[in-house]
Amino acid sequence: MTTTSGGDALAPAKVMRLRYAGTCGECGSDLEAGTRAGYLKATKTVRCLPCLKPHEPVSQEAPAATPMADPTPEPTLEPIETGSAGSSARREYERRSAKREARIREAHPRLGGLILAVTDEPQSTTAWASGARGEELLGTRLADLTQKGVRLLHDRRIPGTRANIDHIAVGPTGVHAIDAKRYKGRRPTLRVEGGLFRPRVEKLLVGSRDCTRLVDGMHKQVGLVRSALDAVALTDVPVLGALCFIESDWPLIGGSFVIADVAVLWPKKLAERLVAPGAMSEAEVEAVHRALAQAFPAA
């Protein structure tokens, strides 16, 4: 605020806190914003309190109230631990492998290294490494979907058990519980038995192997996710299950199918399913994502 002196000797002054910095029209001293000073409306000038004339009419203004801090500030949301795909399976493989090596070296101090070099790890151990790799590959493919509004959780522990959920994806169409399976070179197919005179039975085959138990396992995961959402009043959110086979022998045309409400597909087909248009808004997706991150901690 620029001020000038002169002609304001008899102007009524109003004592107030200055909203802007200014200069005393009498002595020329600088007055910072917030300083109590006299304001002469007639000349639009200010004076420091010592320079106010005793005979000048002075009106007092109540000091401006200092804004009080909001007693209930907005809570700061904790960052979500999205997890690392395949981490628990990788740790289990390393634990089993290290235990085998220690056992062999202890039993054969001199030949342990040679035995380890010429023998293979048992299938019960390598299965963990294969499973971890499948989860890692799928996690990498799904990561690109975050730019399309899909929120991910990887390798989630099921409280009270030793089991886990490989991936949880939350998008416009709802929540997708995903089990990653790496059955290299084998083709998943749907076999339907029974019909007119016998009960209809659907089976999931991978190659020639009956893997229908994988569907049953997915039903359990879907049920757990459903219960977790119901517990926080998110009862209207759809929960879907998917078995995603990585590096399998899929046909050039078709190939994916649904068995007992569980989708059986490959990573690209899964991605299409996750980004399909749906009824959930971005805010709803974020709320559901956070609720599930709390219900199923990172393994």
N, C-alpha and C positions, 0 to 999 in steps of 0.2 A: 504494500500500500504506500503510495507516494503522497506526502503531505506538504503543505506550505503554510508559513506563518503569516500573521498580519490579518487584521480585519476580523479576528475571532475573539477579541478580548472580552466582549460581553456576551458571546454566544454561550448558550447553556451547554454544559458538558454532562455526559452520561458515563458514569464509571462502569466499565464492563471488562470482560476478558476478550482480548483481541483474537479474532479468528485468523488473522493474517499478520505477518510481521509488518512493522511500520517504523516511522521516524517521528520523534517528538517535534511538534511544530514550534516549540518555544526554545528548547536547548539543543535540538538536533541529535539527541541520543537515540541509539537504535533500540527498538522495542520488539522483542521476539513474540511470535504467536503464543497465545495463552497468558501473556502478561496483563495484569490489571492496569488499565489506563483510562483516561478521560477521552470520550469521543464527542466532538463538536459537530452536530449534524448539519448546521447551517453552512459550514465551510468544508465539511467532510475531512476534518483533520483530527489528529490525535495528540494528546499531551501526556507525558509521564505524570504520575501523581504529585511529585514535588513541584511541578510547574503549574499546577492548577491554581488560579487566583482565588484568594479567600472569598472574594465577593461573587465569584461565578456560581450560578445555580448548579447544583450537582444532584443528579438522580442516581440512585444505586440500583444495580441489576444483580439479581441473585447469581452467585457464582454458578457457572455452567456445571451441570452434574457430570461427574466422570463416569463414562460408560463402565458398567460393572461386567465382569467376566461372566459368561454363561455358566451357571452352577452345574449344569448337566451337559457338558460338551459331547459332541458326537463321538461314540466309541470308535476306536481305531481297530479295524478288522485285522486279525492275524493273517499273515500270508498262508496260503494253502500249500501243504506238502503234497505235490502230485505223485511222488514216488518214482522209482526207477524200474523200468520194465525188466522182469526176469531176475531181479536181484536176489530174492530169497532162494529161487531154484539154483542160481549160480553158487550161492553160499553153500547150499546143501551138497552140490556136486563137489566143491572144493573140500568140504569137510570129509566126505566119504573117500575121496581120492587120497587125501592126506592120511587118513586112518589106515587105508590099505597099504600105502607105502611104508608107514611106520611099523605096521604088523609084519610085513615081509622083511624089512631090514633088521628088525629085532630077531626074527626067526632065522635069518640067514645073513649074519654080519658080513661075511666075505662075498657072498654071491647075490646079495639083495639087489644091487644096482643092475646086474645082468638079468636077473629074473624080471625086474620091472621093465627092462628094455625089450625083452622078447615076448612078454605076455600082455594080453589086452585086459583092460578093466572090465569087470562084469557088467552085463546089460543093466542091472539094477542101479549101477553108478552112472553109466553113460547116458541113461534115460534122462537124468537130471540136467546134464549138459545140453542135450538135444532140446529139452523143454525150455531151458533158459534161453537158448538161441532163438527158438521160435517166438518167445515173448519179446525178445529184443528186436527182432526183425519187424514184428507187427507194431511194436511201440514206435519204431522209426517211421513206419508208414502212416500211422495215425497222427503223428506230430504235426504234419502239414495241415490237418483239419482244424487246428486251433484258430487259424486265420479265417475260417468259415463259420465261426460261432460255436464250435464243438469244444466242450471242456472235458479233460481227461484225468483219470486217476489210474495209476499203474501199481500192480502187485500189492493188493490191499489185504490186510490181515482180517480174518473173521474172528472177532473176539470170542474167547472161550474154547477155541479149537486150534489145531495146527494147520488148518486149511487156509487157502487164500483165494481171492478172485484176481485173475490175471489182469484184466482191464475193465474199467467202468467208463463209459462215454455218456455225456449228457449233452443233448442237442435239442433242436426244435421238435423232434418227434417223441422225445422222452428220454428215459434212461435205458442204456444198453449194457447188460452184463455180458462180457466177452471172455470166452475160454479159447486161448491160442493153442493149436495142436500142430506139431511139425511131423507129419507122416510123409516123409520124402518119397516121391515117386509113386505113391499109392492113391487110388481114386476113391473118394467118398461117394457112396450111392445109397439110394433109398430102396429098400425091398419091402414090398407089401405082400403079406401072406394072409390066407383066409379069404372070406368074401361071402358068397351066398349062403353056404351051409356051415361055415365056421367063423368064429369071431375074427374080425379084421385086425391084423397085427402089423405094425410098422417097425422096421428094423433099420438101424444105421450100420452099413457095412463100409469098412475102409479096406480096399482090396477084397480079400476073402474073409476078413476078420470081422466078427460081430462086435461092434463098439456102441451098442445101444445104451450101455451104462453111462456113456458121456452125456447123453440126453438127460438121463435121470439126475446126474450131477448138476447139470445146468438148471434144471427145475429147482433144485435146492438153493442155488445161488440167487435165482430170480426171487424166490420166496423170502430169502434173507434181506435182499434189497427192498422188496415190497414192505416188509415189516419195519425196516429202519425208516422209511419215508412215512408210513402210517403213524409211527411214534411221534413225529414232529408235525402232524396234521397236513402232510403233503399227499393226501389220499387220492387226488385226481391225476397224479403224474403217471403216465404209462411206464411199465417196466417190461423190457423185452430181453430175450436171451439169444445169444449167437455163438455158434461153434465155428471158429475161423481156422481153416487148414492152410498152413504155409508150405509152399514147395510141393504141393500134391499134384497128382496127374489129372488136372481138370480138362474137360473137353473144350474145343474151340467155341462151340455154340451151346448155350444152356449150361447145365451142370449144378447150379445152386438149387436148393429145395428147402422145404420146411417140414420138420417132423415133430409132431406133438408141440406145436407153437414155438419151436426152436429153429432159427434159421441156420442152415449149413452152407457156408460160402467161403470165398477167398478174400484177401485184403482189399482188392479194388472194389469188389462187389459190396463188401462191408462198408467201405468209405461212402459209396453211393447211398447206402441205407442210412448212414449217420447224418448226412447233410441234406436229406430230403426235406421238403417243406413240412412244417408242423405247426401246432397250435401254441407251443411254448415261446414266450417272449425271452429276450436276452436277460432281463432281470430275473425271470423265473429260472432260467438255466443256471444263472450264477447262484441263486439261493439253494437250488437242489444240489449243485456241485459242492457247495460248502457243507451242507448237511451230511452228504455221503462221505465227505473227507473226514468228518468228525466221527461218524458211525463206524467207518472201516479205516483204521490207521494204516499208514504205510508199513509194509512188512519189513 
